[in-house]
Amino acid sequence: MSQPNTIETAVPARLDRLPWASWHWRIIIGLGTVWILDGLEVTIVGNIAPTLAEPGSGLAITTAQVTGVAAALYVAGACMGALFFGYLTDRFGRRKLFMITLAVYLAATAATGLSFAVWWFYLFRFFTGFGIGGEYAAINSAIDELIPRKFRGRVDLSINGSYWIGAAAGALISLAVLNAGFLASNIGWRVAFGFGVVLGLVILVVRRNVPESPRWLFIHGKDGQAERLVEGVEGEVADSTGKRLKNVDDQTIKVRQRETVGFFEIARTVFFTYPKRTVLGLSLFVGQAFLYNAITFGFATILATFFNVSSTATGYYYVVIALGNFLGAFLLGPLFDMIGRRIMISGTYIVSGVLLFGTAWLFDQGHLSATTMTACWTAVLFFASAGASSAYLTVSEVFPMETRAMAIAFFFAVGTALGGITGPLIFAGLTESGVVSDTVTAFTIGAAIMTASGIVAAFLAVDAEQKSLEEIAEPLSVSDEPAKSDASRTTPPGGGRST
């Protein structure tokens, strides 16, 4: 693009007015299933930690090294991958990057399953996280730009919550492959990683049919391609639903096309244009990162340490809390669109924090067993999972389109670095010590941070429900200049099927 053009387009309004159709399900399957992979990955590692530490596993590693050092390296990789691929996603497009990041994940996961030394295991835990972190930025931005505004909240939360479907599957896979009578101890955990590779390959094939974001296309000088893509989607949706589409010819925006957005402009937008939204995003990410990365992913160790649950049986308990997590995001998700972002985000964070305070007290008093501890955690995480998922939704929709992927990457990286890297290093020892008061301290810190994040959301959350992304945060490229000739458009801005 030699010289930037100013164009007028109705692409965002045309995407937002679409009724739900099979096309949207294909987007969800192609993009949203990555969270299943992430859940599978993290849960397998958490559940095989005691087995890896046993003699004969093939690795001279301790449980603390798996749930502490290796977990921290995985999260560090995710933070760096989010920043690296987030910038590339905004510059080169959502589609190119969500293919590349998945390929990185697959290669690193396969290499992890072939680990022959602790350093090798550490190295490829880092690169597995590197690929997953890139997925967060590319996938969240693509999903929110393709899903109609009235469904965006519930879809985003359900997709992020699908992490826990993978977590439940990972727990069940761990139970099967770690059974000493089924596979040798130095083979079973390697096979567990293999399941992640197989699932990732299937997703890679399905994802090839997911299109580029039309919003990204028209900003980057590919407005003709964006128009043709949206016209094709409109035709498919109209044919599959039998509905005539609302005319939105008058709902256009003018944008000055550009190839890149510099780091200075991104930083200025995040810190100076939207400072309150920045505080909100950091609060939400730090809160959920401490709760999940610091404590929840060490649940198997807590069961084994305090309740003498066998390392081969912790997966059964984990399946229960995983299902509670998914149901929370899935069942509460529609309320984020119906009742509103502010009350639901703050409410889910505060309620989960209060319930965790209660769990800490019951545990300290010796009133809990493995079963009742699991029940308490299920209740906590039913609300916490919806809150954690809303953190990704929030930072994806409250910053301008040109910075969307980088904003997701930034908040994920900073919030997770504070809660996800330091958390495991701090709390691994507390939950493994065998001292009740140490674990109570870990629970209490997690509860306090979640509650504080909820209070911040009560004051700063953006009422983004039922609004277009461009209404929530005006694109940086919006222009008052005259648009180029309408004759250059491939299709009318309302599409050929409007009435």
C-alpha positions as CSV (number, residue, x, y, z in Angstrom):
1,M,0.0,0.0,0.0
2,S,2.0,3.0,-1.3
3,Q,-0.3,5.7,0.1
4,P,-2.9,5.3,2.8
5,N,-6.5,5.6,1.7
6,T,-9.5,6.8,3.6
7,I,-12.4,4.5,3.2
8,E,-16.0,4.3,4.4
9,T,-17.2,0.8,5.4
10,A,-20.2,-0.8,7.1
11,V,-18.3,-4.1,7.7
12,P,-18.5,-3.9,11.5
13,A,-22.2,-3.3,11.5
14,R,-22.8,-6.0,8.9
15,L,-21.0,-8.6,11.1
16,D,-22.8,-7.4,14.2
17,R,-26.3,-7.7,12.8
18,L,-25.9,-11.3,11.7
19,P,-28.2,-13.9,13.4
20,W,-26.5,-16.9,14.9
21,A,-25.8,-19.5,12.3
22,S,-23.7,-22.6,11.6
23,W,-20.9,-20.3,10.3
24,H,-20.4,-19.0,13.8
25,W,-20.1,-22.5,15.2
26,R,-17.3,-23.2,12.7
27,I,-15.5,-20.2,14.0
28,I,-15.9,-21.4,17.6
29,I,-14.7,-24.9,16.8
30,G,-11.8,-23.7,14.7
31,L,-10.5,-21.1,17.2
32,G,-12.0,-21.7,20.6
33,T,-10.8,-25.3,20.9
34,V,-7.3,-24.0,21.7
35,W,-8.4,-23.5,25.3
36,I,-9.1,-27.2,25.5
37,L,-5.5,-27.8,24.5
38,D,-4.2,-25.4,27.2
39,G,-6.4,-27.1,29.8
40,L,-5.2,-30.5,28.7
41,E,-1.6,-29.4,28.8
42,V,-1.5,-27.8,32.2
43,T,-3.7,-30.4,33.9
44,I,-1.6,-33.3,32.6
45,V,1.5,-31.7,34.0
46,G,-0.1,-31.0,37.4
47,N,-1.5,-34.5,37.7
48,I,1.7,-36.3,36.6
49,A,3.9,-34.3,38.9
50,P,3.9,-36.9,41.7
51,T,4.6,-39.7,39.1
52,L,7.4,-37.8,37.5
53,A,9.0,-37.4,40.9
54,E,9.0,-41.2,41.6
55,P,12.0,-43.4,40.9
56,G,11.9,-45.0,37.4
57,S,10.0,-42.1,35.7
58,G,13.0,-41.4,33.5
59,L,13.5,-37.9,34.9
60,A,15.5,-36.9,38.0
61,I,13.0,-34.3,39.1
62,T,11.0,-33.4,42.2
63,T,7.3,-32.5,42.5
64,A,8.3,-29.0,43.6
65,Q,10.4,-28.6,40.4
66,V,7.4,-29.7,38.3
67,T,4.8,-27.5,39.9
68,G,7.2,-24.7,40.8
69,V,10.1,-24.2,38.4
70,A,8.6,-25.9,35.3
71,A,5.2,-24.2,35.9
72,A,6.9,-20.8,36.2
73,L,8.9,-21.4,33.0
74,Y,5.7,-22.4,31.2
75,V,4.0,-19.2,32.3
76,A,7.1,-17.1,31.5
77,G,7.0,-18.6,28.0
78,A,3.4,-17.8,27.7
79,C,4.0,-14.1,28.7
80,M,6.9,-13.7,26.2
81,G,5.0,-15.5,23.5
82,A,1.9,-13.3,24.0
83,L,4.0,-10.2,23.6
84,F,6.0,-11.4,20.7
85,F,3.1,-12.9,18.7
86,G,0.6,-10.2,19.9
87,Y,2.6,-7.5,18.1
88,L,2.8,-9.7,15.0
89,T,-0.9,-10.5,15.1
90,D,-1.8,-6.8,14.9
91,R,0.7,-6.3,12.1
92,F,0.3,-9.3,9.9
93,G,-3.2,-10.5,10.7
94,R,-5.0,-12.9,13.0
95,R,-5.1,-15.9,10.6
96,K,-1.4,-16.1,9.9
97,L,-0.5,-16.0,13.5
98,F,-3.1,-18.4,14.9
99,M,-1.7,-21.0,12.5
100,I,1.9,-20.3,13.5
101,T,1.3,-20.3,17.2
102,L,-0.5,-23.6,17.1
103,A,2.4,-25.1,15.2
104,V,4.8,-23.9,17.9
105,Y,2.7,-25.4,20.6
106,L,2.5,-28.8,18.8
107,A,6.3,-29.0,18.2
108,A,7.1,-28.0,21.8
109,T,4.6,-30.5,23.3
110,A,6.0,-33.3,21.3
111,A,9.5,-32.4,22.4
112,T,8.3,-32.3,26.0
113,G,7.1,-35.9,25.8
114,L,10.6,-36.9,24.6
115,S,12.3,-35.4,27.6
116,F,15.4,-37.3,28.7
117,A,16.8,-34.7,31.2
118,V,15.4,-32.0,33.5
119,W,16.9,-29.2,31.4
120,W,15.2,-30.5,28.3
121,F,11.9,-30.7,30.1
122,Y,12.3,-27.1,31.4
123,L,13.2,-25.8,27.9
124,F,10.2,-27.2,26.1
125,R,7.8,-26.3,28.9
126,F,8.9,-22.8,28.2
127,F,8.4,-23.1,24.4
128,T,5.0,-24.8,24.9
129,G,3.9,-21.8,26.9
130,F,5.5,-19.5,24.2
131,G,3.1,-21.0,21.7
132,I,0.0,-20.9,24.0
133,G,0.7,-17.3,24.9
134,G,0.7,-16.3,21.3
135,E,-2.6,-18.2,20.9
136,Y,-4.3,-16.0,23.6
137,A,-3.6,-12.8,21.7
138,A,-4.4,-14.1,18.2
139,I,-7.5,-16.1,19.1
140,N,-9.2,-13.7,21.4
141,S,-8.9,-10.8,19.0
142,A,-10.2,-12.9,16.1
143,I,-13.1,-14.3,18.0
144,D,-14.4,-10.9,19.3
145,E,-14.0,-9.4,15.8
146,L,-16.1,-12.2,14.2
147,I,-18.9,-12.8,16.7
148,P,-22.0,-10.5,16.7
149,R,-22.1,-8.0,19.5
150,K,-25.2,-9.4,21.3
151,F,-23.5,-12.8,21.6
152,R,-19.9,-11.7,22.3
153,G,-19.9,-11.9,26.1
154,R,-21.4,-15.4,26.4
155,V,-19.4,-16.8,23.5
156,D,-16.1,-15.4,24.8
157,L,-16.7,-16.7,28.3
158,S,-17.8,-20.1,27.1
159,I,-14.7,-20.4,24.9
160,N,-12.4,-19.3,27.6
161,G,-14.2,-21.6,30.0
162,S,-13.7,-24.6,27.6
163,Y,-10.2,-24.6,29.0
164,W,-11.8,-26.8,31.7
165,I,-13.1,-29.3,29.3
166,G,-9.4,-29.9,28.4
167,A,-8.6,-29.9,32.1
168,A,-11.1,-32.7,32.8
169,A,-9.9,-34.6,29.8
170,G,-6.3,-34.2,31.0
171,A,-7.2,-35.5,34.4
172,L,-8.9,-38.6,32.9
173,I,-6.0,-39.2,30.5
174,S,-3.6,-39.0,33.4
175,L,-5.6,-41.6,35.3
176,A,-5.4,-44.0,32.4
177,V,-1.8,-43.6,31.3
178,L,-0.3,-43.4,34.8
179,N,-1.9,-46.7,35.9
180,A,1.1,-48.9,36.6
181,G,-0.7,-51.9,35.3
182,F,-1.3,-50.3,32.0
183,L,1.9,-48.5,31.1
184,A,5.4,-48.4,32.6
185,S,6.0,-45.3,34.7
186,N,8.6,-44.0,32.3
187,I,6.2,-44.3,29.4
188,G,2.8,-43.3,30.7
189,W,3.5,-39.6,31.2
190,R,5.1,-39.4,27.7
191,V,1.9,-40.9,26.1
192,A,-0.1,-38.2,28.0
193,F,1.7,-35.4,26.2
194,G,1.1,-37.3,22.9
195,F,-2.7,-36.9,23.4
196,G,-2.1,-33.1,23.3
197,V,-0.2,-33.4,20.0
198,V,-2.9,-35.5,18.4
199,L,-5.7,-33.1,19.4
200,G,-3.6,-30.1,18.2
201,L,-3.2,-31.7,14.8
202,V,-6.9,-32.1,14.5
203,I,-7.5,-28.5,15.4
204,L,-4.8,-27.4,13.0
205,V,-6.7,-29.0,10.1
206,V,-10.0,-27.5,11.2
207,R,-8.5,-24.1,11.7
208,R,-7.4,-23.9,8.0
209,N,-11.0,-23.0,7.1
210,V,-11.3,-20.0,9.5
211,P,-11.0,-16.7,7.6
212,E,-9.1,-13.6,8.4
213,S,-10.9,-10.9,10.5
214,P,-12.6,-8.5,8.1
215,R,-12.0,-5.7,10.6
216,W,-8.3,-6.3,10.3
217,L,-8.5,-6.5,6.5
218,F,-10.1,-3.1,5.9
219,I,-7.8,-1.3,8.2
220,H,-4.8,-2.8,6.5
221,G,-5.7,-1.8,2.9
222,K,-7.6,-4.9,2.0
223,D,-11.1,-3.5,2.0
224,G,-12.0,-5.2,-1.2
225,Q,-11.2,-8.6,0.3
226,A,-13.1,-7.7,3.5
227,E,-16.2,-6.8,1.5
228,R,-16.1,-10.0,-0.5
229,L,-15.6,-12.1,2.7
230,V,-18.5,-10.4,4.5
231,E,-20.8,-10.7,1.5
232,G,-20.1,-14.4,1.3
233,V,-20.8,-14.8,5.0
234,E,-24.0,-12.9,4.7
235,G,-25.1,-15.1,1.9
236,E,-24.3,-18.3,3.8
237,V,-26.0,-17.0,7.0
238,A,-29.1,-15.9,5.2
239,D,-29.4,-19.2,3.3
240,S,-28.9,-21.3,6.5
241,T,-31.2,-19.4,8.7
242,G,-33.8,-18.3,6.2
243,K,-33.7,-14.8,7.7
244,R,-33.5,-11.5,5.8
245,L,-30.7,-9.3,7.1
246,K,-31.3,-5.8,8.5
247,N,-30.2,-2.9,6.3
248,V,-27.2,-1.2,7.9
249,D,-26.0,1.0,5.0
250,D,-26.2,4.1,7.3
251,Q,-24.0,2.5,10.0
252,T,-20.6,3.2,8.4
253,I,-17.3,4.4,9.7
254,K,-14.5,6.2,7.9
255,V,-11.0,4.9,8.5
256,R,-7.6,5.9,7.2
257,Q,-5.9,2.6,6.3
258,R,-2.5,1.8,7.7
259,E,0.0,-1.0,7.7
260,T,1.4,-0.9,11.2
261,V,0.9,0.7,14.6
262,G,4.0,1.7,16.5
263,F,4.8,0.7,20.0
264,F,4.7,4.4,21.1
265,E,1.2,4.7,19.8
266,I,0.1,1.5,21.5
267,A,1.7,2.6,24.8
268,R,0.1,6.1,24.5
269,T,-3.3,4.5,23.9
270,V,-3.1,2.1,26.8
271,F,-1.6,4.4,29.4
272,F,-2.7,7.9,28.5
273,T,-5.9,7.5,26.5
274,Y,-7.5,4.8,28.6
275,P,-5.7,4.8,32.0
276,K,-8.7,3.6,34.0
277,R,-9.2,0.7,31.6
278,T,-5.6,-0.2,32.0
279,V,-5.9,-0.3,35.8
280,L,-9.0,-2.5,35.4
281,G,-7.3,-4.9,33.0
282,L,-4.3,-5.3,35.2
283,S,-6.4,-5.9,38.3
284,L,-8.5,-8.6,36.6
285,F,-5.5,-10.4,35.2
286,V,-3.5,-10.3,38.4
287,G,-6.4,-11.6,40.5
288,Q,-7.2,-14.5,38.3
289,A,-3.5,-15.4,37.7
290,F,-2.8,-15.6,41.4
291,L,-5.8,-17.8,42.1
292,Y,-5.3,-20.2,39.2
293,N,-1.5,-20.3,38.6
294,A,-0.6,-20.0,42.2
295,I,-3.0,-22.3,44.0
296,T,-5.5,-24.2,41.8
297,F,-3.0,-25.9,39.6
298,G,-1.3,-27.4,42.7
299,F,-4.6,-29.0,43.8
300,A,-3.3,-32.5,43.2
301,T,-0.4,-31.8,45.5
302,I,-2.7,-30.5,48.2
303,L,-4.8,-33.7,48.1
304,A,-1.8,-35.9,48.2
305,T,-0.1,-33.9,51.0
306,F,-3.0,-33.3,53.4
307,F,-5.5,-36.0,52.6
308,N,-3.2,-38.9,51.6
309,V,-4.9,-39.2,48.2
310,S,-2.9,-41.5,45.9
311,S,-1.2,-39.7,43.0
312,T,-3.0,-42.1,40.6
313,A,-6.4,-41.0,42.1
314,T,-6.1,-37.2,42.2
315,G,-7.4,-37.0,38.7
316,Y,-10.9,-38.0,39.8
317,Y,-11.1,-35.0,42.1
318,Y,-9.7,-32.7,39.5
319,V,-12.4,-33.7,37.0
320,V,-15.0,-32.5,39.5
321,I,-13.5,-29.0,39.9
322,A,-12.8,-28.8,36.2
323,L,-16.5,-29.4,35.4
324,G,-17.5,-26.8,38.0
325,N,-15.2,-24.3,36.3
326,F,-16.6,-24.9,32.9
327,L,-20.2,-24.8,34.1
328,G,-19.6,-21.5,35.8
329,A,-18.3,-19.8,32.6
330,F,-21.0,-21.5,30.5
331,L,-24.0,-20.9,32.7
332,L,-23.1,-17.4,33.9
333,G,-21.9,-16.3,30.5
334,P,-25.3,-15.1,29.1
335,L,-25.7,-12.9,32.2
336,F,-22.7,-10.8,31.1
337,D,-24.7,-9.9,28.0
338,M,-28.1,-9.6,29.7
339,I,-27.4,-8.0,33.1
340,G,-24.2,-6.3,32.1
341,R,-20.4,-6.4,32.4
342,R,-19.9,-4.3,35.5
343,I,-22.2,-6.2,38.0
344,M,-21.2,-9.6,36.6
345,I,-17.4,-9.1,36.5
346,S,-17.2,-7.5,40.0
347,G,-19.8,-10.0,41.4
348,T,-18.0,-13.2,40.2
349,Y,-14.6,-12.0,41.5
350,I,-15.9,-10.9,44.9
351,V,-18.1,-14.0,45.4
352,S,-15.3,-16.4,44.6
353,G,-13.0,-14.5,46.9
354,V,-15.4,-14.6,49.8
355,L,-16.0,-18.4,49.2
356,L,-12.3,-19.0,49.2
357,F,-11.9,-17.1,52.5
358,G,-14.6,-19.5,53.9
359,T,-12.7,-22.5,52.5
360,A,-9.5,-21.4,54.1
361,W,-11.2,-21.1,57.5
362,L,-12.8,-24.6,57.2
363,F,-9.5,-26.1,56.2
364,D,-7.7,-24.4,59.1
365,Q,-10.3,-25.7,61.6
366,G,-9.8,-29.3,60.2
367,H,-13.4,-29.6,59.0
368,L,-12.6,-30.7,55.5
369,S,-11.9,-34.1,53.9
370,A,-10.7,-34.7,50.3
371,T,-14.3,-34.8,49.2
372,T,-15.5,-31.7,51.0
373,M,-12.4,-29.8,50.0
374,T,-13.2,-30.6,46.4
375,A,-16.8,-29.5,46.9
376,C,-15.6,-26.1,48.4
377,W,-13.2,-25.6,45.5
378,T,-15.9,-26.4,43.0
379,A,-18.1,-23.7,44.5
380,V,-15.2,-21.2,44.5
381,L,-14.2,-21.9,40.9
382,F,-17.8,-21.9,39.6
383,F,-17.7,-18.1,40.0
384,A,-14.0,-17.6,39.6
385,S,-13.9,-19.2,36.2
386,A,-16.5,-16.8,34.8
387,G,-14.5,-13.9,36.4
388,A,-11.2,-15.1,35.0
389,S,-12.7,-15.5,31.5
390,S,-14.2,-12.0,31.7
391,A,-10.6,-10.7,32.1
392,Y,-9.8,-11.8,28.5
393,L,-13.2,-10.5,27.3
394,T,-12.6,-7.1,28.9
395,V,-9.2,-6.3,27.5
396,S,-10.2,-7.6,24.1
397,E,-13.2,-5.2,23.8
398,V,-12.2,-2.0,25.6
399,F,-9.2,-1.0,23.6
400,P,-9.1,0.1,19.9
401,M,-9.0,-2.5,17.2
402,E,-5.5,-1.6,15.9
403,T,-4.1,-2.5,19.4
404,R,-6.4,-5.3,20.3
405,A,-4.0,-8.3,20.1
406,M,-1.2,-6.3,21.7
407,A,-3.4,-5.1,24.5
408,I,-4.5,-8.7,25.2
409,A,-0.8,-9.8,25.2
410,F,0.3,-6.9,27.4
411,F,-2.3,-7.5,30.1
412,F,-1.9,-11.2,30.0
413,A,1.9,-10.9,30.2
414,V,2.0,-8.4,33.0
415,G,-0.8,-9.8,35.1
416,T,0.4,-13.4,34.6
417,A,4.0,-12.4,35.3
418,L,2.9,-11.0,38.7
419,G,0.5,-13.8,39.6
420,G,1.5,-16.7,37.4
421,I,5.3,-16.7,37.7
422,T,5.8,-15.5,41.2
423,G,2.7,-17.4,42.4
424,P,3.9,-20.9,41.7
425,L,7.4,-20.1,43.1
426,I,5.9,-18.7,46.3
427,F,3.0,-21.1,46.8
428,A,4.6,-24.4,45.7
429,G,6.4,-24.6,49.0
430,L,3.4,-23.5,51.0
431,T,1.1,-26.1,49.6
432,E,3.7,-28.9,49.8
433,S,5.0,-28.2,53.3
434,G,2.5,-30.3,55.1
435,V,1.8,-27.4,57.5
436,V,-1.9,-26.5,57.5
437,S,-1.2,-22.8,58.3
438,D,1.0,-22.5,55.2
439,T,-1.7,-23.6,52.9
440,V,-4.2,-21.4,54.7
441,T,-1.9,-18.5,54.0
442,A,-1.8,-19.4,50.3
443,F,-5.6,-19.6,50.2
444,T,-6.1,-16.3,52.0
445,I,-3.7,-14.4,49.7
446,G,-5.5,-15.7,46.7
447,A,-8.9,-14.8,48.2
448,A,-7.8,-11.3,49.1
449,I,-6.5,-10.5,45.6
450,M,-9.6,-11.8,43.9
451,T,-11.8,-9.8,46.2
452,A,-9.7,-6.6,45.7
453,S,-9.9,-7.1,41.9
454,G,-13.7,-7.4,42.1
455,I,-13.9,-4.1,44.0
456,V,-11.8,-2.4,41.3
457,A,-14.2,-3.8,38.7
458,A,-17.2,-2.4,40.5
459,F,-15.8,1.1,40.0
460,L,-14.0,0.8,36.7
461,A,-15.7,-1.9,34.5
462,V,-16.9,-0.7,31.2
463,D,-20.6,-1.2,30.3
464,A,-19.8,-2.9,27.0
465,E,-22.7,-5.3,26.7
466,Q,-24.7,-5.2,23.5
467,K,-22.3,-2.6,22.0
468,S,-20.1,-2.8,18.9
469,L,-16.4,-2.9,19.4
470,E,-16.1,0.4,17.6
471,E,-18.6,2.0,19.9
472,I,-16.8,0.8,23.0
473,A,-13.4,2.0,21.8
474,E,-13.1,4.2,18.7
475,P,-10.5,2.8,16.2
476,L,-7.3,4.9,16.1
477,S,-7.7,5.0,12.3
478,V,-11.1,6.8,12.3
479,S,-10.9,9.7,10.0
480,D,-12.9,12.8,9.0
481,E,-11.2,12.9,5.5
482,P,-13.4,12.2,2.4
483,A,-13.5,8.5,1.6
484,K,-12.3,7.2,-1.7
485,S,-14.9,6.8,-4.4
486,D,-17.7,4.5,-3.6
487,A,-17.2,3.0,-7.1
488,S,-14.1,1.3,-5.8
489,R,-16.1,-0.8,-3.4
490,T,-16.5,-4.4,-4.3
491,T,-20.0,-4.5,-2.8
492,P,-22.5,-2.1,-1.3
493,P,-21.7,-1.5,2.4
494,G,-24.9,-3.2,3.5
495,G,-24.3,-6.3,1.4
496,G,-26.6,-7.7,-1.3
497,R,-29.0,-9.4,1.0
498,S,-30.2,-6.5,3.1
499,T,-33.7,-5.3,3.1
